């Protein structure tokens, strides 16, 4: 038996898998919710995708991790329909749903209302449904319409991965300037990581099977990096040569084994191996590296996720409470939180309840270097008002 649905025709075994997966997702989000409730912190659920596509595009769970701001778990999906199925279960149980904004899913034909109806989900009335519905592969566009209770927030999973690797390298080596790094497999993540490393003063060897694209990427990276950066990015067709005397070898392929033991032997003493794509190192190379005491790690994004959540929550509060412009009864204009001001506006820490003056707006997004008598008068008036507020607070 076959059921018409996403990506053309869905086999009965696929539908059965989705039903079992939905049960797993429900257990997953309830466990996440209960952990967050007990700890008094956030329940954060991620919906992401990957270019590492299995033969059967079956969604799967990601493990629950404890972070500073709460507990985080999620799913990896391969279609908008799968993302919508997940949203139907997590909405209201997760405090925040982070949805991958990067488009890693190609156009798919055949999603039908009947597929979602199998799970009791109805599409919004303004959604166009035809016999051969087209999915454009944008997860955040699909999820945003189905999340009514949980906070919705886009995130860029690849950028978080790049930040995590960069932080791991700078923590390990302390100073990256003057180092040499070999990146094996240069797609989206490898390219962004190469830029971040060369901007830090590191020489970067990039290896990619497609020589034309690899050389073009190296040229672009060298063009974009700051002019004062003496370090360069070099495309190397020979991966063994690229790894010679490298401080770290970083595997960035999509789970394809490309780093044998022979390449690792050229690593500098005190060097490091990082598997970003999960499966980039041959099993024999992993075994020999561990036996030889060479540090080898999988990329872990936990710390970067923590930073994202902190920035996201801080930004919400910032936009709601600290960014704005206000005219006081005395005729003084206050701005804060990056709000653009007119000439003479006073830049403070919080336009609602100022406690500190930073400067006076020049009307062009910067501060005045020289104050007029009127500016000085406004500053003195504000200082008197802040003094009264402080005195009232102490009283």
N, C-alpha and C positions, 0 to 999 in steps of 0.2 A: 504493500500500500504506500502511496506517495501523497504528500500534502503540499499544495502550492503555498509558497512562502518566500522568505528572503533568499537572495542569491539563486533565483530560479525555482527549482523543485527541491523541497526538503524531504529527505528520506524519513521513513517512520522511525528509524534508529536515531536520527538527529532530534526528532521531536521528543522521543523518549528520554534522550540525554538532557534536553532542555528542561523537561519536567523534573528530572532528578536534580539538576543543577539549581533550579528554583527552590527546591527544598533545602539544599545546602546553603544558598544565599540567605534564606530566611533564618536558618540557625546561626549563620555567621553574623548577621546584623543584630540579632537578639543578644548574642554573646557580647558583641561590641557595646551595645547599648547598656547592658547590665554592668559591664566593667566600668564604663564611664559614670554610671549612676553611683556605683559604690565608691569610686574615687573622687567624685565631685568635679570631674574634668570633662573634656569634650569627647564625643563619639564622632570620629572622622572617617568617612567612607570614600574610597577612590574608585572612579570608573575610568579605566584607561585602555589603550590598545598597544599593539607592538607590531613592528615590521617583521618580527620573527614569527611567521605564520605557520602553524601546523598543517598537516595534510587535511585534517578535518577541522573546520573553524569552530571548534567547540570552546565556549568561554570557560574560564576557570577562576578560582578564588586566589587571593593573595593573603599571606598569613597576617594575623593580628599582631601588631607591635605596640609596645608601650613607649610613648614619647612624653616630653615635658608637659605638653599641653593636653594630653589625654591619651586615647587609644585609637589606633588607625588600622583599618583593614579594607579590603575592597575586592574588585573583580577586574579581570582583563577580558575584554569583549572583542568581537570581530565584525560587528554590524550595529547599526543604530537600533534595530529591533531588540537585540540582546541588551543594549544599554537601557532601553525603555523598560524591559522586563525587570531589570535590576532596580530601576527607579521606583517601580510600583511597590517594591517590598521595603525599600530603605527610607522612603519619604516619611518624615515624622519621627523615625527611630534614630536616624543620624542627625547630629547637630549641624554638621557641615558635610556636604557632598562635593568633593573635588573631582572635576571632570576634565579629562585630557583635551586640551584645545588644539593639539597638533593633529593634522589630518594624515593618518597612516592607513586609512581604509579606502580602497578604490571605490569607484561607482559600482553599485550593485542593483540589479533589476529583480523585481518580483516580490518585494515585500507587500503583503496584503493584509487587510483588516482581519481576515480570517485567522491568520497566525496569532496575532495578539489576542483575538477573541478566545483562542484556546485556553488562555490564562485569565480570561475575564477582564481584559483591558480594552477600553474603547478609545479611539483616537479623538483628539479635539475636533469639534465640528468644522473648523476652518481648514483642516488638513485635507489636502487633495489626495484622493484615493482612486487609483485606476487599476485595471486588471494587472498591469505591469508597472507597479509603482517603482520609482527610481529613488534609491538611497544615495545621497551624495557623500556619505561617509563622515559627516561632521557630528561628532558625539555631543558636543556641548549644545549645539542647536536643537538636537533631539531631546536631551535631558532637561534643558531649561524649561521646557513647556510642561514637563510632567512632575517637576518638583515644586510643590505648593507649600510644604511645611518646613522642610529642611532648608538651611541656607545653601544656595548654589554658588560655586566659585570655580572659574576656569583655572587650570594650571598647565604648565608646560613641563611634561615629564622628562623630556630629553635635557632641558636646561637644568633641571634639578640633578640629573645624573652627572652632567658636566661639572656642576658646582661641587658635588660630592667627591668626584675624583680629584679635582683641583685642591680641595681642602685636605684630602688624604695625602696628596703629594707635598703640599706646603707644610703640613704637620710633621711629615716624615723627614723632609730635607731642611726644614726651617727656612732656607733661602733658595729660591728656584733660579735666580739669575746665574748664568754660567753653566747650568745643567744641560744635559742632552737627553731627550726623550724620544722613543720610537713608538709611533702609533700605527698599529697594524689593523687595517680596515678603516677607511676614512669615508664614512657616510655623514649623516647629520651630526651625530654625537662627536665622532672623531674630528670633524672639521671645526666645530665650535670649541672643542677642547684644545686643538692645535692653536687656535687664535688666542685663547686665554693663556696658554703656556708661553707663546712667543711674546705676548704683551708683558709677561712677567720676566722677560729676559732670557728665556730658555731656547736653545736650539732644538728644533723639532724635525725629525725624519718621519715623513708620512709614506705609507705603503698602501697601494691600491692596485687591483688587477688591471683596471682600465687606465692605461698609461696616459692617454690624452686628457681624461678627466682629472687624473691625479696631478699632472703637471699644471693644468689650469687652476686647480684648487690651491696649489702651492703659490702660484703667481698672484691669485686673489688675496691670499692671506698675507703675503709680503707687501701687497699694495695697501691693504687696510691697516696693518699694524702701524703704530706711531713712528714717525720718521726718525725720532731719536733712539729707537730700539735697534741696537746693533745686531741682535740675534735674528736668525732667519728660519724660514720653513723650507725644507728641501724635499722634493719628491724623489724617492729612491725605488727603482724597479726591483732591486735585489733586497729582499727582506733580511737576509743574513747580514749584509753589509750595513743596513739601516740600524740593526741592533748592536753592532760592534761598539763597545765602550759606552753603551747607553746607561744612564742612571736608572731608567725604568723602561720596561716594555709593557705597553698597554694594548690589550686586545679589544678591538671595537667592532669585530664582525658580528653578524646576527646569529651567534651561536655556532658558527662554523669553525672547526679546529684548524688553525693556521700557524700556531707557534709550536714547533717541535723542540726537543731538548737541545739540538744543535744550535738553535738561535739563542737560547738562554745562556749558553756557554760564553757568549761574547759580552755578557752583562758585566758592568763594573762591580768591583767589590763593594758591598754595602748597598747594592742596587735592590730594586723592588719590581715585582710582577703584579699587574692588576688585570683581572678578567672583567671587562665591562659587559661584554656581550653574552657572558655565561656559556662557556663551552669553547672558548677561543684557543685554549691550550690543550694539546694532546694529553691523554691520560698518563702516558709514560713521562711526559715533560713535567706534569704536576707531581707525580710520584718522586721523580729524581730531584725536583726542586725542594720538596719537603724533606727528603732524606739528606739533601746537601745543606739544609739550613737556610735556603734562600726564601725570603718572605714572599708569599704569594697569596693574594686576596681576591675575593669577588667584590665587586662594587656594592657598597651598602649606602642607600640613600636616606637612612633614618634621620641623620642629623640635618640633612638639607630639607627634609619634609618638616621637621621641627621649626626650622628657620622660616619656611614658607608660611606655616600656620601662624607663627608669631607675627610676621609681617602683615598677613591678611587680617588678623584680629586687630592689630594696632592701626592698620589703615582704615578699617571700618570706624573705629572710635575717632580717629583723626579727622576723617571727612565729616563725621556727624557733629563733633564737638569743638574742634580746634581750627578748622579752615573756614574763613569767612571775613566779612567786612561789616563794621558797625560805626554809626555816627553817634557820639555822645552828646548829651544836652548842651555841653559847653562848646559844641561845634567841632570837636576834635574827631578825626576819622582814625579808627584802629583797624589794622589788618593782621592776619596771622595764618599759619599753616600753608604758606606758599600762595595765598590769594594775591593776585595782581593789584597794585594800588595806584592811586593817582599821585601827582606831585604833592608832597607834604603829608601824605598819610603816615601815621606812626606804625612801625612794624613791631609787634609785641609777641609774647609767647602764646597768649590765648586772648582772642578779641572779646570773648565773653567776660572773662575775669583776669585781666592782665596783672602779672606780677613782675614782669621784666621787659624792658625796652631794648630792642635790638638795633634800631636805626630809623631813618626816615626815607620813605620811598622817593625815588627820582622820577617816577612815572614810566620807567622803561624796564622794570623788572629788577633793578639794582637799587643800591642805597646812595643817598647823597654823600658826597665827601665834604661839602661845606654847607653849613646851616645858615639860614637867614634869621633875622631877629624874630620873625613870626614862628619859625620852626622852634627856636629856643624857648619861646613863650609857651608853645603847645607842649613841649617836653616837660617844662616846669609844672604846668597845670596837671599833666598826667601823673607826674611824680607825687604831687599833693594828693591826688585822688587815690593813687595806690597806697600812699601812706595812711589815709583814712581807712581804707579797706583792711589793711593789715592791723591797724589799731583796733578796729571793730572785731576782727577775728580773735585777737588776743583777749579782748574784753569778754 
